[in-house]
Amino acid sequence: MASSYKGMFKPKNPQKYLGDSSNIIYRSLWEFKFMRYLDEHPDVISWASEELSIPYISPVDKRMHRYFPDFIVKKKNKDNTLDVLMVEIKPSKQTREPILKGKKKKQFVSEAITYSINEAKWKAAYQFCLDRKWKFLILTEKELGIKF
């Protein structure tokens, strides 16, 4: 298990990784857990982490930025067809629009900005995937089976 929230991931199956398998960085224990799953699962043909950039317009400054999705995964289905998935890992609270109720205004504004930027990134990612017949998924601690 990872001993830190951030670090270098060392795959058991480096041939499955698309990119430099000696330079795979996880930025949360959730990402670490998912990397281990991708590395070890027999139906995962190949995967990459933050190796692709998607342009999007930020709602904050109205300028073009680059979004690096957490994962691109090529997997084999039970019927031997292949799927390509773009996967983003986020805390569930960042996938919902924040509500002011009882929060400090500064915290609410920060959460609202984060949510609006994430929403712009995800719309761009969804369109990118749609154009390529890929699937876009957002996984939270719920889907990853992480309990607090």
C-alpha positions in Angstrom: 0.0 0.0 0.0 1.1 3.6 -0.6 2.5 5.3 2.4 1.8 8.8 1.3 -1.0 10.7 -0.4 1.4 11.5 -3.3 4.2 9.5 -4.9 5.6 7.4 -7.6 3.7 4.3 -8.7 5.8 1.2 -9.6 3.8 -1.1 -11.9 4.1 -4.9 -11.7 3.2 -4.9 -15.4 5.1 -2.0 -17.0 4.4 -3.2 -20.5 0.7 -2.3 -20.0 1.5 1.4 -19.3 1.4 3.8 -22.3 4.2 6.2 -21.5 7.2 6.2 -19.2 6.4 3.5 -16.7 9.2 4.7 -14.4 7.5 8.1 -14.0 3.9 7.4 -13.0 2.8 9.9 -10.3 -0.3 9.4 -8.1 -1.8 12.5 -6.5 -4.1 10.8 -4.0 -4.5 7.4 -2.4 -7.6 7.0 -4.5 -5.5 7.3 -7.7 -3.0 4.9 -6.2 -5.7 2.3 -5.6 -7.0 2.7 -9.1 -3.5 2.4 -10.6 -3.0 -0.8 -8.8 -6.3 -2.1 -10.1 -5.4 -1.1 -13.7 -1.9 -2.6 -13.4 -3.2 -6.0 -12.1 -6.6 -6.5 -13.8 -6.3 -9.0 -16.6 -9.0 -7.3 -18.8 -7.0 -4.0 -18.9 -5.0 -4.1 -22.1 -3.2 -0.7 -21.6 -3.5 2.4 -19.5 -2.0 5.9 -19.0 -2.1 8.6 -16.4 -2.2 12.3 -17.3 -0.7 11.5 -20.7 -3.4 13.3 -22.7 -4.3 17.0 -22.8 -7.8 18.3 -23.7 -8.3 22.1 -24.4 -11.2 23.7 -22.5 -12.3 27.3 -21.8 -12.3 28.2 -18.1 -15.5 29.9 -16.9 -13.4 31.9 -14.5 -11.1 33.8 -16.9 -12.7 32.9 -20.2 -9.3 31.7 -21.5 -8.2 28.4 -23.1 -6.6 26.0 -20.6 -5.4 22.3 -20.8 -7.1 19.5 -18.9 -5.1 16.3 -18.2 -7.6 13.6 -17.4 -6.4 11.2 -14.7 -6.6 8.0 -16.8 -7.0 6.6 -20.3 -7.8 2.9 -20.2 -8.2 0.3 -23.0 -10.0 -2.7 -21.7 -11.3 -6.0 -23.1 -15.0 -6.8 -22.5 -16.5 -10.2 -21.8 -17.5 -10.5 -25.5 -13.9 -9.7 -26.6 -14.8 -6.2 -27.8 -12.6 -3.3 -26.7 -13.5 -0.1 -24.9 -11.5 3.0 -24.3 -12.4 4.8 -21.1 -11.3 8.3 -19.9 -11.5 8.3 -16.1 -11.4 11.1 -13.7 -11.1 10.5 -10.0 -12.6 13.1 -7.7 -14.1 13.4 -4.2 -17.9 13.1 -4.5 -18.4 16.6 -3.0 -16.5 18.1 -6.0 -18.9 16.5 -8.4 -22.0 18.4 -7.1 -22.7 22.0 -7.2 -22.0 23.5 -3.7 -24.8 24.8 -1.5 -24.2 27.9 0.7 -26.2 26.7 3.6 -24.1 27.2 6.8 -20.8 27.6 5.0 -18.5 30.6 5.2 -18.8 32.7 2.1 -15.1 32.4 1.2 -15.3 28.6 1.4 -18.5 28.5 -0.7 -16.9 30.8 -3.4 -13.8 28.5 -3.6 -16.0 25.4 -3.9 -18.2 27.1 -6.5 -15.1 28.0 -8.6 -13.7 24.5 -8.3 -17.0 23.0 -9.4 -17.5 25.3 -12.4 -13.9 24.6 -13.6 -14.4 20.9 -13.2 -17.7 21.1 -15.1 -16.0 22.9 -18.0 -13.2 20.3 -18.1 -15.7 17.4 -18.0 -17.9 18.9 -20.8 -14.8 19.1 -23.0 -13.7 15.6 -22.0 -17.2 14.2 -22.7 -17.2 15.8 -26.2 -13.6 14.6 -26.8 -14.8 11.0 -25.9 -18.0 11.2 -27.9 -16.0 12.2 -31.0 -13.8 9.1 -30.6 -16.5 6.7 -29.4 -14.8 6.4 -26.0 -16.6 6.5 -22.6 -16.0 9.2 -20.0 -16.3 8.2 -16.3 -16.0 10.2 -13.1 -15.2 7.9 -10.2 -15.6 8.9 -6.6 -14.8 7.3 -3.3 -18.2 5.6 -3.6 -17.3 3.8 -6.9 -13.8 3.0 -5.6 -15.3 1.4 -2.5 -13.5 3.7 -0.1 -15.2 4.2 3.3 -14.5 6.9 5.8 
